[in-house]
């Protein structure tokens, strides 16, 4: 972990051409670095003498030449994101201008920030706990409004408050157990033992409630992969274009038009769904099409949902039957396409679920298909006020370890085993729960989490 005595800097906006770019500095020397490279219209006006949370016009200079015309914002500790002195320089967008301003501040004493280092400093300085710090990345990467709602709730401390409540309950129980260890001549009274068992049972139910949110949290953060499959020329690419709302895949009556997998993310009733348009899973002599079909098989194997498209204007083929058998064990939605034409498709008895009828060319039935996707993935309508605090995979791992340790405590307490064993397992549970918000996080864990952030955040 780098020293907090260093001043760090980075480009905080995405690389590329744009109207503006922002270079962020944070640390005890942020104002001194700004003094060294920023020149105001009145040269005696220095960032270090400016009031906090004020904006100043001027130029960034390097080796006697003007780098760019900028606006410089001064924010003094502790009223900043990192709780350190922060300077943000808004310059012209574009990689050359932004890099030139960054080079100027690096030349005058700042060092380049590592990925996630600004947010890591916010955590280390007590501005955020670890769950809130992770929510910063979730806000940035949110792909739907619902995902953004959940991320903002976590950033505001909703999950942290629930974790603190859980940890406080375990800590209170641990304090009672350790008090009886210190005074072994006093046995735990039956009513006290029942109260401790009840508190541990409450803790288990609390953990189970949070653990049940893991799948929903994963879906909102990462999305779900849905493979669109079917024999060639049944309308898979047309259906993809309708679900996305724009022309993404080439549509042609010639079978085998799609020669590679196409992946695009769409907002389906608030859920990020990664649709994969696959090459028709058929035998092919063309080497290029064979490679596309191989990739399609790989995509289908990784998919969490199958959209099996059938041509409603034709009778069921042997190839269709193979697909029906192949995907019978996977979560799937059957799509009867081309319902604008006379229907000849008849499915065998017992095939589930009931097909969703669509016309991929006109869009008829596509809204009903979106509802079916939402219901299959989530199980009903999703509203922002229904969303609880949702844990991620790291939280899930920590809470599972806490749950196992708490169950051992319950067993030991019920069987009147030595209280030292109960206390040891309770400490494991307390520490595991504390990992969620960073109260017991190791340096390796922090490095692993913040290394996944972008530079400048």
C-alpha positions in Angstrom: 0.0 0.0 0.0 1.4 3.4 -1.0 2.0 6.2 1.5 -0.8 8.6 2.2 1.9 11.3 2.4 2.3 11.2 -1.4 0.2 13.4 -3.7 -1.4 11.5 -6.5 -2.8 12.6 -9.9 -4.6 11.1 -12.8 -7.0 11.8 -15.6 -10.4 11.3 -14.1 -12.5 11.4 -17.3 -12.5 8.7 -20.1 -9.7 8.8 -22.6 -10.6 10.1 -26.1 -11.9 13.3 -27.7 -14.5 15.3 -25.9 -15.4 18.8 -24.8 -13.6 18.6 -21.5 -11.2 16.4 -19.5 -10.6 16.5 -15.8 -7.2 15.9 -14.1 -7.6 15.2 -10.4 -4.9 15.7 -7.7 -5.2 14.5 -4.1 -2.8 14.6 -1.1 -1.0 16.9 1.2 1.0 18.5 -1.7 -2.0 19.0 -4.1 -2.1 22.8 -3.6 1.7 23.2 -3.8 1.7 21.2 -7.1 -1.1 23.4 -8.4 0.9 26.6 -7.4 3.9 25.3 -9.4 2.1 24.9 -12.7 -1.0 27.1 -12.6 -0.9 30.8 -13.6 -3.9 33.0 -13.0 -4.5 36.3 -14.9 -3.1 38.0 -11.8 0.0 36.1 -11.2 0.0 36.7 -7.4 -3.3 34.7 -7.1 -2.2 31.2 -6.1 -4.4 28.0 -5.6 -2.8 27.7 -2.1 -4.3 31.0 -1.0 -7.8 30.3 -2.5 -10.8 29.6 -0.4 -12.1 26.0 -0.4 -14.6 24.9 -3.1 -13.8 27.8 -5.4 -13.1 27.7 -9.2 -10.4 29.8 -10.8 -9.5 30.6 -14.5 -5.9 30.4 -15.7 -3.3 28.5 -17.7 -1.3 25.4 -17.0 2.4 26.1 -17.7 5.3 23.7 -18.3 8.9 24.8 -18.9 7.8 28.3 -19.7 5.2 27.4 -22.3 1.4 27.4 -22.1 0.0 23.8 -22.0 -3.7 24.7 -21.9 -6.3 27.2 -20.8 -8.2 25.7 -17.8 -10.5 26.0 -14.9 -9.0 24.9 -11.6 -11.1 23.9 -8.6 -9.7 24.0 -5.0 -11.3 21.7 -2.4 -9.6 21.6 1.0 -9.6 18.7 3.5 -11.7 17.3 5.0 -14.7 18.3 2.8 -13.5 16.2 -0.2 -14.0 12.8 -1.6 -10.7 11.6 -0.2 -10.7 13.8 2.9 -7.4 15.2 1.6 -6.7 18.4 -0.2 -8.0 18.0 -3.7 -7.5 20.0 -6.9 -9.4 19.3 -10.1 -8.3 20.8 -13.4 -10.8 21.1 -16.2 -9.0 21.4 -19.5 -9.9 20.9 -23.2 -10.9 17.3 -24.1 -8.7 15.1 -26.1 -5.8 12.8 -25.3 -3.0 15.2 -26.1 -4.3 18.2 -24.0 -5.3 16.0 -21.0 -2.0 14.2 -21.1 0.0 17.4 -21.3 -1.8 18.8 -18.2 -1.2 15.5 -16.4 2.5 15.6 -17.4 2.7 19.2 -16.0 1.4 18.2 -12.5 3.6 15.0 -12.5 6.6 17.1 -13.3 5.9 19.3 -10.3 5.8 16.7 -7.7 2.7 14.5 -8.0 2.9 10.8 -8.9 0.5 8.9 -11.2 -2.3 7.3 -9.2 -2.8 3.6 -9.2 -6.2 2.1 -10.2 -8.8 2.9 -7.6 -6.3 4.8 -5.4 -8.6 7.9 -4.9 -11.4 5.7 -3.7 -8.9 3.6 -1.6 -7.8 6.9 0.1 -11.5 7.7 0.8 -11.8 4.4 2.5 -8.5 4.6 4.5 -9.4 8.2 5.6 -12.8 7.1 6.9 -14.9 8.8 4.2 -16.4 5.5 3.0 -16.4 1.9 4.3 -15.4 -1.0 2.0 -18.9 -1.8 0.8 -19.5 1.8 0.0 -16.2 2.0 -1.9 -17.2 -1.0 -4.0 -20.5 0.8 -4.7 -18.5 3.6 -6.4 -17.5 1.1 -9.1 -21.1 -0.2 -9.3 -22.4 3.3 -9.9 -19.8 3.8 -12.7 -20.6 0.5 -14.4 -24.4 0.4 -13.9 -26.1 -0.6 -17.1 -29.7 0.0 -16.1 -31.5 2.5 -13.9 -32.3 -0.3 -11.4 -28.7 -1.2 -11.2 -27.9 2.4 -10.5 -30.6 2.5 -7.8 -29.0 -0.4 -6.0 -25.5 1.0 -6.3 -26.6 4.4 -4.9 -28.4 2.7 -2.0 -25.2 0.8 -1.2 -23.1 4.0 -1.6 -25.5 5.8 0.8 -24.8 3.1 3.4 -27.9 0.9 3.2 -26.0 -2.4 3.2 -23.4 -1.1 5.6 -26.0 -0.3 8.2 -27.4 -3.8 8.0 -24.0 -5.3 8.3 -23.2 -3.1 11.3 -26.4 -4.2 12.9 -25.5 -7.9 12.3 -22.0 -7.4 13.6 -23.1 -5.5 16.7 -25.5 -8.4 17.6 -22.6 -11.0 17.3 -20.3 -8.7 19.3 -22.8 -8.4 22.1 -23.2 -12.2 22.2 -19.4 -12.6 22.2 -19.1 -10.1 25.1 -21.5 -12.2 27.2 -19.7 -15.4 26.4 -16.3 -13.9 27.3 -17.7 -12.6 30.5 -18.7 -16.1 31.6 -15.2 -17.4 30.5 -13.7 -14.8 32.9 -15.9 -16.0 35.8 -16.1 -19.8 35.2 -17.6 -20.4 38.7 -20.8 -18.8 37.5 -22.8 -21.1 35.1 -24.9 -19.5 32.4 -28.4 -19.3 33.7 -31.0 -21.1 31.5 -32.8 -17.9 30.6 -29.5 -16.3 29.6 -28.6 -19.3 27.5 -31.9 -19.1 25.7 -31.4 -15.4 25.1 -27.9 -16.0 23.6 -29.3 -18.8 21.4 -32.1 -16.6 20.3 -29.7 -13.8 19.3 -27.5 -16.3 17.3 -30.6 -17.6 15.6 -31.6 -14.0 14.7 -28.1 -13.6 13.3 -28.4 -16.7 11.1 -31.8 -15.4 9.7 -30.2 -12.1 9.0 -27.4 -13.7 7.1 -29.8 -15.9 5.2 -31.8 -12.8 4.2 -28.7 -11.1 2.9 -27.4 -14.2 1.2 -30.7 -14.5 -0.8 -29.9 -11.2 -2.5 -26.7 -12.5 -4.0 -28.2 -13.8 -7.3 -30.3 -10.7 -7.8 -27.3 -8.5 -7.1 -25.2 -10.4 -9.6 -27.8 -10.1 -12.3 -28.2 -6.3 -11.8 -24.4 -5.7 -11.7 -23.2 -8.1 -14.4 -26.4 -8.9 -16.3 -27.5 -12.3 -17.7 -26.2 -14.0 -20.8 -29.0 -15.0 -23.2 -28.1 -17.0 -26.3 -30.5 -16.8 -29.3 -30.4 -20.2 -31.0 -32.2 -22.0 -33.8 -31.6 -23.5 -37.2 -30.4 -21.1 -39.9 -32.9 -18.6 -41.4 -35.5 -18.7 -38.6 -35.0 -15.0 -37.8 -32.5 -15.0 -35.0 -30.7 -11.8 -36.2 -34.0 -10.0 -36.9 -35.1 -10.9 -33.4 -31.8 -9.5 -31.9 -32.3 -6.3 -33.8 -35.8 -5.9 -32.4 -34.7 -6.6 -28.8 -31.9 -4.1 -29.1 -34.0 -1.5 -30.8 -31.5 -0.9 -33.6 -30.0 -2.7 -36.6 -27.0 -4.6 -35.2 -27.0 -7.9 -37.1 -27.1 -8.3 -40.9 -30.4 -9.8 -41.9 -30.6 -11.9 -45.1 -32.8 -14.7 -46.5 -29.6 -16.6 -47.3 -28.9 -19.2 -44.6 -25.6 -18.9 -42.8 -25.5 -15.1 -42.9 -24.3 -14.9 -39.3 -20.8 -16.4 -39.4 -19.7 -15.4 -35.9 -21.3 -14.7 -32.5 -22.6 -11.1 -31.9 -23.0 -9.9 -28.4 -24.9 -6.8 -27.4 -26.4 -5.6 -24.0 -30.0 -4.4 -23.8 -32.1 -3.1 -20.9 -34.9 -5.5 -20.6 -37.5 -4.3 -18.0 -34.6 -2.9 -15.9 -32.3 -6.0 -16.3 -29.1 -5.9 -18.3 -29.3 -8.8 -20.7 -26.3 -9.7 -22.9 -27.9 -11.1 -26.0 -25.7 -13.5 -28.1 -26.8 -14.0 -31.7 -25.3 -17.3 -32.7 -24.4 -18.8 -36.1 -27.0 -21.5 -36.9 -25.8 -24.6 -35.2 -25.5 -26.8 -38.2 -22.8 -28.8 -40.1 -20.9 -26.6 -42.5 -18.2 -27.1 -45.1 -17.0 -23.5 -45.1 -14.0 -23.1 -42.7 -15.1 -19.6 -41.7 -18.7 -20.8 -40.9 -17.3 -23.8 -39.1 -15.3 -21.5 -36.8 -18.5 -19.3 -36.3 -20.4 -22.5 -35.3 -17.7 -23.5 -32.9 -17.8 -20.2 -31.2 -21.6 -20.4 -31.1 -21.4 -23.8 -29.2 -19.0 -22.1 -26.7 -21.4 -19.1 -26.2 -24.4 -21.4 -25.8 -22.5 -23.4 -23.1 -21.9 -20.2 -21.1 -25.4 -18.8 -21.5 -27.7 -18.7 -18.5 -30.8 -18.3 -20.7 -31.7 -19.8 -24.1 -34.1 -18.1 -26.6 -34.9 -20.9 -29.0 -36.3 -19.4 -32.2 -38.7 -21.6 -34.3 -40.2 -20.7 -37.7 -43.9 -20.8 -37.2 -44.6 -20.8 -40.9 -42.9 -24.2 -41.4 -43.4 -27.6 -40.0 -41.0 -28.9 -37.3 -37.8 -30.2 -38.7 -35.4 -32.9 -37.4 -33.0 -30.1 -36.6 -35.6 -28.3 -34.6 -36.3 -31.5 -32.6 -32.6 -31.8 -31.8 -32.5 -28.3 -30.4 -35.6 -29.0 -28.3 -34.0 -32.1 -26.8 -30.6 -30.4 -26.4 -31.9 -27.4 -24.4 -34.6 -29.2 -22.5 -32.5 -29.1 -19.3 -31.6 -25.4 -19.6 -33.6 -22.3 -18.6 -35.2 -21.4 -22.0 -37.9 -19.5 -23.7 -39.4 -20.8 -27.0 -40.0 -18.1 -29.6 -42.5 -18.8 -32.4 -41.4 -16.4 -35.1 -43.1 -15.3 -38.4 -46.6 -15.3 -36.9 -47.6 -12.9 -39.6 -47.6 -15.8 -42.0 -49.9 -18.9 -42.2 -48.9 -21.2 -39.3 -47.8 -24.8 -39.8 -45.6 -25.3 -36.7 -46.9 -27.9 -34.2 -44.8 -28.8 -31.2 -44.8 -32.3 -29.6 -46.9 -32.9 -26.5 -45.2 -32.0 -23.3 -42.8 -29.4 -24.7 -42.5 -26.5 -22.2 -42.7 -23.6 -21.8 -45.5 -22.3 -24.1 -43.9 -20.5 -27.0 -44.0 -16.7 -27.2 -45.4 -15.6 -30.6 -43.5 -12.8 -32.4 -42.9 -11.3 -35.8 -39.3 -10.3 -35.7 -39.7 -8.1 -38.8 -42.5 -5.9 -37.5 -41.9 -6.2 -33.8 -45.2 -7.8 -33.0 -45.0 -9.8 -29.7 -41.6 -8.5 -28.8 -42.9 -6.6 -25.7 -44.5 -9.9 -24.5 -41.1 -11.6 -25.1 -39.4 -9.0 -22.9 -41.9 -9.7 -20.1 -41.2 -13.4 -20.5 -37.5 -12.8 -20.2 -37.9 -10.7 -17.1 -40.2 -13.3 -15.5 -37.9 -16.1 -16.3 -34.8 -14.3 -14.9 -36.4 -12.4 -12.0 -39.8 -13.8 -11.4 -42.1 -10.8 -11.7 -42.2 -7.0 -12.0 -39.2 -5.1 -10.6 -39.7 -1.8 -8.9 -37.0 0.3 -7.4 -38.7 0.4 -4.0 -38.7 -3.5 -3.9 -34.9 -3.7 -4.1 -33.1 -4.6 -0.8 -29.5 -4.1 -0.1 -27.9 -6.6 -2.5 -24.6 -8.3 -1.8 -21.9 -9.1 -4.3 -19.7 -12.3 -4.6 -17.2 -11.1 -2.0 -19.9 -10.3 0.5 -21.4 -13.6 -0.2 -18.2 -15.5 0.6 -17.7 -13.6 3.8 -21.3 -14.1 5.0 -21.2 -17.8 4.2 -18.1 -18.2 6.4 -19.8 -16.2 9.1 -22.8 -18.4 8.9 -20.9 -21.7 9.2 -19.0 -20.3 12.2 -22.3 -19.1 13.8 -23.9 -22.5 13.3 -21.0 -24.1 15.1 -21.5 -21.6 18.0 -25.2 -22.6 18.2 -24.3 -26.3 18.3 -21.6 -25.9 20.9 -23.9 -23.8 23.1 -26.8 -26.2 22.9 -24.6 -29.1 23.7 -23.0 -27.3 26.7 -19.5 -27.6 25.1 -16.7 -25.5 26.5 -17.3 -21.7 26.1 -13.8 -21.2 24.7 -15.0 -23.1 21.6 -18.1 -20.9 21.3 -16.0 -17.7 21.7 -13.5 -18.8 19.1 -16.1 -19.5 16.5 -17.9 -16.2 17.3 -14.7 -14.3 16.7 -14.4 -16.0 13.3 -18.0 -14.9 12.5 -17.5 -11.4 13.7 -14.3 -11.0 11.6 -16.0 -12.5 8.5 -18.9 -10.1 8.8 -16.5 -7.2 9.4 -14.8 -8.0 6.1 -17.9 -6.8 4.2 -17.4 -3.2 5.3 -13.6 -3.4 5.8 -13.4 -3.5 9.5 -11.2 -6.6 9.4 -9.9 -6.4 5.8 -6.4 -7.3 5.0 -4.0 -5.3 2.8 -4.1 -8.0 0.2 -7.9 -7.9 0.1 -7.9 -4.1 -0.3 -5.3 -4.2 -3.1 -7.4 -6.9 -4.9 -10.6 -4.8 -4.6 -9.2 -1.4 -5.7 -7.0 -2.8 -8.5 -10.3 -3.5 -10.3 -11.1 0.2 -10.4 -10.1 2.5 -13.3 -7.2 4.9 -12.9 -8.6 8.3 -11.8 -11.3 6.9 -9.5 
